[in-house]
Amino acid sequence: MSTAPDVVVTGLGATTPLGGDVDTTWAAALAGESGAKTFENDWVEKYGIPVHFAAQIKVQPADVLTRPETKRMDPSAQYAIIATREAWADAGSPQVDPERLGAVVSSGIGGIWTTLDAWDTLQERGARRVLPMTVPMLMPNSPVAYVELEIGARAGAHALVSACASGAEAIGYGIEMIRSGRADVVVAGGTEAAMHPMPVAAFAASRTLSLNNDDPAGASRPYDVKRDGFVLGEGAGIVVLESAEHAAARGATVYARLAGVGLSSDAYHLTSPDPEGTGQVAAMRRAVEDAGVSARDVVHLNAHATSTKVGDLTEAASVRTLFGGEADHVTLSATKSMTGHLLGGAGALETIFTIKALADRKAPPTINVTEPDPALDLDLVRDTPRDLPGGDIAALNNSFGFGGHNVALLATTV
């Protein structure tokens, strides 16, 4: 019986509210910086939007890409390409048989800017002024299509959509592409560019966004008793996945091993998590079992933790349910407190944070928690980074999405 190959991470790329690449983003996260700021536009006055702030992209694509590239790509694809180019270069721009090279890049919402701009154009200027590239730009697989073209991937290009779990599930699918023998290298991750007045208004109407307009940087506060909703973010996170054998043969630098993938669904509610956390526990358990590690090996968790009243504690209780007493030595980080919620890009960026935490042996902080919820029964890393132990250790990244999608990815040191 053949054994599935180990999958390692050899490249990282990102563009986020904290920085235009991985290094600046990670440094800002370790420093406890917030990417949330008041809108510098007329949306609040023009549309009466009750939320006045968000965690917008730090470096504009126009500062990085050519004008033709920005004209033919929706912002969601622009972010994905920027992160892909960084990750690919970071991996050493590997020489790979195109038939053994795959791409999996997801978005939770897709090309919302292109869709709504085209609708405005149709109404205001007529059908002849709608751009011929509109459909290729707005389709949810547009980011992965551009990534596939960028790297010449022919083993398959996929765009899984599972709301806020999309980026993590894309990485999980990339792992399975390598394990199944379909590819040697896969570029995988998530992207989101939903910083448009309509999604902001819609999320505000659903009462899921924080209304702390007076203090944007302090608005995302997971596990704090005064948390009142998430902060919308945008950006992309991309990783280069590779079979350990392929990486070793070319002498690649390896950040970590992505050893476990856990998927489940709640079948409970369209937007609310199952209060029993059954699906979340199942996803985490499957990731741990898939990796072949014990609960004692898991020393760090990058939580989904969006800063909502119900969601944060449901996840925390799920961790305690799964690990029991072993949860006492798991350091918990909630990095959305700094980046905001990147929706379909969140799970990918937080996978990068998890990998960096293992590689640097340092758990990033959770900021803005001045009054921890007494119901939180886990070791929360607050305000300053926490050193992780030496030896062989493992870390989990949780991503959950509307529709009851649950994804857990487990990484180990190498």
LOFI-985633 format. One record per residue (C-alpha): y, x, z; residue number from 1. Coordinates in steps of 0.001 Angstrom, whole numbers, plus 500000, padded with zeros to 6 digits. Example, Ala and Ser with C-alpha at 12.3 -4.5 7.8 and 13.67 -1.06 7.14 Angstrom:
R       yy       xx       zz   num
R   495500   512300   507800     1
R   498940   513670   507140     2
REM end
This chain:
R       yy       xx       zz   num
R   500000   500000   500000     1
R   503396   501395   499005     2
R   506093   501730   501649     3
R   509614   500480   500960     4
R   512069   503366   500739     5
R   514602   504021   503472     6
R   518142   503081   502457     7
R   521051   505305   503421     8
R   524818   505122   502988     9
R   526379   507952   501005    10
R   529827   506587   500153    11
R   532506   504428   501784    12
R   535594   502781   500318    13
R   538158   500274   501545    14
R   541614   498845   501168    15
R   542737   496798   504150    16
R   545664   495569   506249    17
R   545393   498856   508183    18
R   545335   501296   505273    19
R   544695   501977   501617    20
R   541448   503857   502210    21
R   538693   504340   504772    22
R   540210   507295   506613    23
R   543583   505672   507254    24
R   541966   502334   508094    25
R   539535   503921   510568    26
R   542263   506045   512172    27
R   544441   502959   512626    28
R   541527   501038   514121    29
R   540781   503808   516616    30
R   544473   503846   517510    31
R   544391   500102   518188    32
R   546926   499166   515537    33
R   547367   495629   514233    34
R   547836   494791   510564    35
R   549331   491358   511271    36
R   552956   490803   510332    37
R   555381   487973   509649    38
R   555437   486846   506006    39
R   558159   488470   503942    40
R   558451   485535   501548    41
R   559734   481958   501438    42
R   556405   480201   502037    43
R   557270   478843   505475    44
R   560573   477328   504362    45
R   559396   476220   500911    46
R   556116   474587   501926    47
R   556535   473911   505627    48
R   553550   476070   506565    49
R   553171   476172   510358    50
R   551656   479679   510377    51
R   554272   482347   509695    52
R   552171   485501   509557    53
R   548961   487160   508377    54
R   547303   490562   508003    55
R   548294   491392   504451    56
R   547076   494356   502424    57
R   548721   497617   503499    58
R   548888   499360   500100    59
R   549729   497217   497088    60
R   547319   497489   494115    61
R   550271   498186   491803    62
R   550732   501467   493672    63
R   547166   502505   492847    64
R   546095   500802   489617    65
R   547606   500864   486153    66
R   549690   497936   484935    67
R   547026   496842   482399    68
R   544453   496780   485199    69
R   546577   494611   487454    70
R   547356   492262   484557    71
R   543719   491574   483680    72
R   542257   491388   487203    73
R   542668   488830   489946    74
R   543744   490536   493194    75
R   540202   490078   494545    76
R   538879   492268   491729    77
R   541763   494717   492138    78
R   540836   495292   495771    79
R   537159   495685   494884    80
R   537884   498283   492199    81
R   540145   500295   494496    82
R   537478   500377   497206    83
R   534723   501101   494678    84
R   536518   504100   493230    85
R   536953   505568   496695    86
R   533330   504907   497689    87
R   531960   506307   494411    88
R   534031   509483   494722    89
R   533069   509771   498380    90
R   529397   509645   497350    91
R   530004   512529   494957    92
R   530115   510397   491798    93
R   526314   510561   491530    94
R   524581   510928   488186    95
R   522288   507900   488045    96
R   520178   506368   485315    97
R   522156   503174   484521    98
R   518887   501215   484551    99
R   518447   502309   488199   100
R   522019   501529   489269   101
R   523043   498143   490678   102
R   526129   496362   491965   103
R   526470   493549   494501   104
R   530045   492552   495366   105
R   530880   489172   496841   106
R   533896   487043   497656   107
R   533984   483972   499839   108
R   536711   482189   497865   109
R   537050   484042   494561   110
R   540046   484197   492248   111
R   542255   481684   494002   112
R   545509   483329   492848   113
R   544426   483182   489209   114
R   543206   479587   489529   115
R   546378   478242   491091   116
R   548745   480300   488958   117
R   547017   478993   485814   118
R   547330   475423   487061   119
R   551046   475935   487699   120
R   551452   477409   484221   121
R   549637   474482   482612   122
R   551813   471945   484394   123
R   555114   473734   483892   124
R   554729   475409   480482   125
R   551809   473747   478720   126
R   548309   474715   477599   127
R   549395   477375   475133   128
R   550831   479520   477919   129
R   547625   479646   479967   130
R   546267   483182   479743   131
R   543078   483651   477693   132
R   541683   485887   480474   133
R   542033   483124   483071   134
R   538341   482218   483371   135
R   537053   485828   483504   136
R   539658   486500   486179   137
R   539010   483478   488383   138
R   535209   483392   488338   139
R   533627   484436   491664   140
R   531591   487164   489967   141
R   534697   488739   488428   142
R   534945   491521   491062   143
R   531320   492582   490631   144
R   531641   492357   486856   145
R   534500   494858   486957   146
R   532551   497072   489366   147
R   529498   496923   487104   148
R   531636   498010   484158   149
R   533336   500706   486219   150
R   530107   502467   487207   151
R   527888   501421   484293   152
R   525330   499540   486396   153
R   522435   497954   484462   154
R   519873   497274   487178   155
R   521690   494046   488024   156
R   525118   492805   489095   157
R   525228   490027   491673   158
R   527820   488005   493575   159
R   526323   486179   496546   160
R   528615   483586   498107   161
R   528132   482708   501768   162
R   531709   482185   502968   163
R   532706   484733   505624   164
R   529230   486284   505599   165
R   529457   487115   501879   166
R   530280   490817   502162   167
R   527505   491506   504655   168
R   524973   489498   502670   169
R   525932   491456   499535   170
R   525084   494683   501347   171
R   521824   493157   502551   172
R   520930   492205   498992   173
R   521777   495708   497819   174
R   519380   497096   500408   175
R   516649   494815   499099   176
R   517314   495929   495506   177
R   516481   499479   496540   178
R   513560   498516   498753   179
R   511986   496461   495981   180
R   512145   499405   493594   181
R   514661   497822   491233   182
R   517368   500430   491849   183
R   517916   503879   493307   184
R   521630   503397   493958   185
R   523601   500202   494596   186
R   527337   499739   495078   187
R   527747   496812   497470   188
R   530341   495045   499570   189
R   532881   492277   499721   190
R   536450   491478   498744   191
R   538981   488748   499377   192
R   542509   488011   498194   193
R   543250   484567   499593   194
R   546758   485350   500820   195
R   548218   482426   498879   196
R   550233   479581   500426   197
R   547577   476962   499620   198
R   544667   478620   501520   199
R   547043   479478   504360   200
R   548129   475837   504546   201
R   544521   474640   504311   202
R   543273   476912   507083   203
R   546252   475868   509199   204
R   545415   472208   508585   205
R   541876   472840   509808   206
R   543342   474241   513045   207
R   541417   477472   512762   208
R   544441   479812   512461   209
R   546399   481186   515397   210
R   549872   479704   515786   211
R   551253   482644   517739   212
R   554193   483073   515377   213
R   556282   484918   517971   214
R   553768   487763   518281   215
R   551776   488306   515058   216
R   550374   491676   516178   217
R   549061   490090   519367   218
R   547769   486879   517807   219
R   544150   487854   517133   220
R   542655   488141   520608   221
R   538887   487687   520644   222
R   537411   486790   524031   223
R   540830   486322   525637   224
R   541268   483064   527526   225
R   544410   482355   525462   226
R   542812   482862   522043   227
R   543873   480113   519676   228
R   542398   480952   516270   229
R   541970   483701   513731   230
R   544539   485649   511719   231
R   544036   485548   507968   232
R   543450   488958   506385   233
R   542718   490374   502954   234
R   541169   493454   501390   235
R   537817   494940   500422   236
R   535053   497128   501771   237
R   532491   498871   499558   238
R   529509   501086   500399   239
R   527273   503192   498189   240
R   523648   502538   499100   241
R   520962   504957   498052   242
R   517277   505509   498602   243
R   516837   508342   501077   244
R   514694   510209   498574   245
R   517314   509974   495833   246
R   520082   511057   498220   247
R   518058   514026   499453   248
R   517172   515139   495921   249
R   520848   515509   495020   250
R   521936   516889   498394   251
R   524161   513950   499230   252
R   525976   513629   502536   253
R   524545   510679   504474   254
R   526589   508627   506938   255
R   523827   506452   508354   256
R   520624   504621   507557   257
R   520881   500884   506933   258
R   517551   499986   508400   259
R   517567   496277   509170   260
R   518630   493070   507436   261
R   518500   489692   509169   262
R   519382   486381   507507   263
R   519271   482806   508759   264
R   521054   479475   508458   265
R   522016   476970   511146   266
R   521457   473621   509376   267
R   523841   472260   511989   268
R   527423   471708   510759   269
R   529584   472615   507775   270
R   532143   474622   509760   271
R   531027   474865   513398   272
R   528277   477198   514640   273
R   525223   475796   516342   274
R   526300   475876   520018   275
R   522815   477031   520969   276
R   523213   480046   518696   277
R   519672   479647   517396   278
R   520451   480899   513906   279
R   522539   483802   515147   280
R   519755   484930   517462   281
R   517257   484654   514606   282
R   519389   486781   512270   283
R   519876   489521   514861   284
R   516218   489481   515859   285
R   515113   489794   512244   286
R   517474   492743   511703   287
R   516126   494542   514778   288
R   512510   493862   513819   289
R   513128   494822   510194   290
R   514536   498168   511364   291
R   511576   498796   513624   292
R   513771   499681   516601   293
R   513777   498394   520161   294
R   516544   496566   521989   295
R   517100   499747   524026   296
R   518044   501624   520827   297
R   520961   499275   520047   298
R   524030   500626   521824   299
R   526869   499097   519802   300
R   527739   495775   518176   301
R   530617   495027   515831   302
R   530931   491310   516469   303
R   531965   488583   514052   304
R   534377   487460   516824   305
R   537153   485711   514923   306
R   539198   484723   518011   307
R   538266   481046   518006   308
R   537556   479114   521188   309
R   533965   478199   520388   310
R   532785   480888   517992   311
R   533417   483953   520155   312
R   531407   482828   523147   313
R   528597   481351   521048   314
R   528041   484772   519519   315
R   528293   486551   522867   316
R   525742   484191   524393   317
R   523469   484769   521398   318
R   523586   488521   521989   319
R   522679   488015   525644   320
R   519873   485629   524694   321
R   518336   488141   522315   322
R   518755   491333   524329   323
R   518577   490011   527866   324
R   519183   492815   530358   325
R   519301   495379   527548   326
R   522641   493849   526493   327
R   524216   495610   529462   328
R   524285   498903   527555   329
R   525615   497432   524276   330
R   529285   498220   523707   331
R   531001   495293   521988   332
R   533875   495737   519513   333
R   535827   492931   517832   334
R   537809   494659   515099   335
R   539269   491465   513635   336
R   541736   491792   516509   337
R   543324   494513   514348   338
R   542442   493698   510726   339
R   542569   489928   510850   340
R   539760   488005   509189   341
R   539049   489238   505641   342
R   536787   486220   504956   343
R   534329   487353   502258   344
R   535413   490955   502753   345
R   535030   490935   506532   346
R   531325   491699   506792   347
R   531623   494623   504403   348
R   534597   496193   506173   349
R   532930   495704   509548   350
R   529748   497300   508220   351
R   531893   500322   507372   352
R   533306   500273   510896   353
R   529760   500120   512276   354
R   528678   503064   510127   355
R   531745   505077   511129   356
R   531103   504278   514787   357
R   527630   505787   514499   358
R   528737   508772   512424   359
R   531632   509599   514778   360
R   529818   508409   517947   361
R   532844   506290   518791   362
R   533144   502521   519201   363
R   536527   501130   518057   364
R   538578   499078   520504   365
R   539304   495382   520742   366
R   543027   494837   521241   367
R   545101   491992   522693   368
R   542584   491035   525387   369
R   544783   490809   528480   370
R   542796   488051   530196   371
R   539094   488362   529299   372
R   537258   485063   529251   373
R   535145   485004   532422   374
R   532308   483504   530382   375
R   532005   486754   528393   376
R   528922   488502   529740   377
R   529053   491682   527645   378
R   530681   495126   527815   379
R   533817   494714   525693   380
R   535559   497874   524434   381
R   539222   497204   525166   382
R   542363   498981   523951   383
R   540924   502496   523548   384
R   537790   503769   521745   385
R   534576   504356   523660   386
R   532251   507315   523125   387
R   528723   506399   522062   388
R   525697   508283   523421   389
R   523955   511159   521669   390
R   520468   511104   520232   391
R   518992   508496   517908   392
R   520968   505287   518312   393
R   521436   502013   516452   394
R   524266   499524   515963   395
R   524483   495942   514744   396
R   527095   494194   512632   397
R   527234   490399   512760   398
R   528757   488180   510079   399
R   528762   484393   510156   400
R   530199   481936   507644   401
R   531133   478293   507127   402
R   528019   476413   506106   403
R   525982   478035   508872   404
R   525309   481363   507152   405
R   524222   484136   509517   406
R   523828   487799   508545   407
R   523042   490741   510791   408
R   522829   494314   509524   409
R   521423   497138   511639   410
R   522357   500764   511082   411
R   520868   503870   512699   412
R   521936   507479   512947   413
R   520285   510046   510691   414
REM end
